[in-house]
């Protein structure tokens, strides 16, 4: 096996072991409206979410200079 084949095999193995806890995979999953909806609905059943119109994974909220920055994994807004 040459270097290129070995490198590709290692990349494939890394890809196969990625989970949603990986930052890159999380972003990819959350940017898909259908998958995002399927994950959020059971997590927040009291909101009765029917659709997702805009997805912003890892939204950063910055307050006043003295305040800490907050980063939401998923930022969701309902009709209310």
Buried (B, 14 or more C-beta within 10 A) or exposed (E): EEEEEEEEEEEEEEEEEEEEEEEEEBBBBBEEEEBBBEBBBEEEEEEEBEEBEEBEBEEEEEEEEEEEEEEEEBBBEEEE
